[in-house]
Amino acid sequence: MKRRGEKIAVLTAYDFHTAKIMDEVGVPVILVGDSLGMVVLGYENTLPVTMEEMLHHVRAVARAKPGELVVADMPYRTYETAGEAVRNARRFVEAGANAVKLEGGEEVLAQVRAVIAAGVPVMGHIGLLPQSVEKFGGYKVQGRTTESATQLLRDAKALDEAGVFAMVIECVVTKVAGQVTAAVGAPTIGIGAGKDCDGQVLVVHDMLGLYPRIPKHTRTYADLGKTMRKAFAAYKRDVEQGNFPGPDQSFS
């Protein structure tokens, strides 16, 4: 798709039915992101997410049998060594994922190479790294200094040479993200990184208006939160007033 100049649409999914609908409309890449920690499990960030929690949701998505690519996020502290990365990557493949995603650049090259050598495709992730949010001092845009931009280019080229099939670029200045995209052969998937990336990814709860804090980089395509509140309130009112169930919902 990158060679043909086709933009790549990526979305997160954490359950069977959402993945099924995404597959029906032809979303080419479904990411089972560790963002589920925040939007599904109620954690403050992605750090508490465990392998078992991720595997549970990967299996649910895989049961939808999507015809396209399913990528599983490797959670915090599950790929600190090459051996650990390979073991956990294989667990994701056994759960139904086609590939895994690791956060980091030059510092995780040994893990990336080991996982690829073990036969599991790897998607990289540079820029803002949610699993390293404490090191960054919060969710801050990257690439605003010469030093930061230079390191991003180094990380991207290193991952590209290591053999990643794609890489996420998160919350990076548009110009720098464009330079990275032009410098690597692997497709870049932006999130808060401008339109010059080869593709884009959004968290499904953000784009559907289901999460209370909508990031700047998100476009809300539907306000399902508002729709759900109205539906729940209407149901509660019908039950309280004796209007549900009615004849059509009853058996004689």
Helices and strands as residue ranges (DSSP letters): E 8-12, H 16-24, E 29-32, H 36-39, H 51-62, E 69-73, H 82-95, E 99-101, G 106-108, H 109-117, E 122-127, G 130-132, H 133-136, H 146-162, E 166-170, H 174-183, E 188-191, E 199-202, H 204-207, H 224-240, G 247-249
